[in-house]
C-alpha cells in the first residue's frame, strides 16, 4: 500500500503546469517570495489603473459642466436647453460611474497591496 501523503503530493504536482511551479519557496505566499512580489505589483497596477479611471471620469464631468454652461450662456430657450441637458445626462452618469469604479479600484489596490 502506498503512502497517502505521497499520492496527494503526486496529484497536486500532476495538476500544476511546469511554468507555474516555484522551486525556491515551499509556500507560494511566504514572506519575500517571488509570488509576493508579483502580488504587490498586481495591486500597484490596480491602484494606478483606478487612479487613471477616476481621472478620466473627472475629465468627463468637467466636460459635462462646460457643455451645459456653454448652452446656458448661448441664451437658448427652455426646450432647447432641456434637449442639451438630456443629451449630456448619459455622459454625466457614465463619467460618475467611471469615477466610482476607479475609486473602488484604488481602495482595493491600497487595501490588499
C-alpha positions in Angstrom: 0.0 0.0 0.0 1.3 3.4 -1.0 1.7 6.3 1.4 -1.4 8.6 1.3 0.7 11.8 1.6 2.7 10.7 -1.4 -0.4 10.2 -3.5 -1.8 13.6 -2.6 1.5 15.3 -3.5 1.7 13.4 -6.8 -1.8 14.5 -7.6 -1.0 18.2 -6.9 2.2 18.0 -8.8 0.4 16.5 -11.8 -2.2 19.3 -12.0 0.4 22.1 -12.0 1.9 23.3 -15.2 5.7 23.3 -15.3 5.9 27.1 -15.8 3.8 27.9 -12.7 5.7 26.0 -10.0 8.2 27.8 -7.7 11.1 25.7 -6.6 12.5 28.4 -4.3 9.7 28.7 -1.8 7.6 25.9 -0.3 4.7 28.2 0.4 3.6 30.4 -2.6 2.7 33.3 -0.4 5.5 33.1 2.1 7.3 36.3 3.0 9.8 37.6 0.5 8.8 35.1 -2.2 8.5 35.8 -5.9 4.8 35.3 -5.7 4.5 38.0 -3.0 6.4 40.5 -5.2 4.1 39.7 -8.2 1.1 40.1 -5.9 2.3 43.5 -4.9 2.9 44.6 -8.5 -0.5 43.4 -9.5 -2.2 45.6 -6.8 0.0 48.5 -7.7 -1.3 48.3 -11.3 -4.8 48.1 -10.0 -4.2 51.2 -7.9 -2.7 53.3 -10.7 -5.3 52.0 -13.2 -8.1 53.0 -10.8 -6.5 56.5 -10.4 -6.4 56.8 -14.2 -10.1 55.7 -14.5 -11.0 58.3 -11.8 -9.2 61.0 -13.6 -10.9 60.1 -16.9 -14.3 60.2 -15.1 -13.4 63.6 -13.6 -12.5 64.9 -17.1 -15.8 63.7 -18.3 -17.6 65.5 -15.5 -15.8 68.7 -16.3 -16.7 68.3 -20.0 -20.4 67.9 -19.0 -20.3 71.0 -16.8 -18.7 73.1 -19.5 -21.1 71.8 -22.2 -24.2 72.9 -20.1 -22.6 76.2 -19.1 -21.9 76.9 -22.8 -25.6 76.1 -23.6 -26.8 78.4 -20.8 -24.7 81.3 -22.0 -25.9 80.8 -25.5 -29.3 82.1 -24.4 -31.2 79.0 -25.6 -34.9 78.6 -25.0 -36.1 76.3 -22.2 -36.9 73.5 -24.7 -33.5 73.8 -26.4 -31.7 73.9 -23.1 -33.6 70.9 -21.9 -32.6 69.0 -25.0 -28.9 69.8 -24.4 -29.1 68.7 -20.8 -30.9 65.5 -21.8 -28.1 64.8 -24.3 -25.4 65.4 -21.7 -27.1 63.4 -18.9 -25.9 59.9 -20.2 -22.3 61.2 -20.4 -22.6 62.7 -16.9 -23.8 59.3 -15.5 -21.1 57.4 -17.4 -18.4 59.8 -16.0 -19.7 59.3 -12.5 -19.8 55.6 -12.9 -16.2 55.6 -14.2 -15.0 57.7 -11.3 -16.7 55.5 -8.8 -15.2 52.3 -10.3 -11.8 53.9 -10.4 -12.0 55.0 -6.8 -13.1 51.4 -5.8 -10.1 50.1 -7.6 -7.8 52.5 -5.8 -9.2 51.4 -2.4 -8.9 47.8 -3.4 -5.3 48.2 -4.5 -4.3 50.1 -1.4 -6.1 47.7 1.0 -4.7 44.5 -0.5 -1.4 45.8 -1.8 
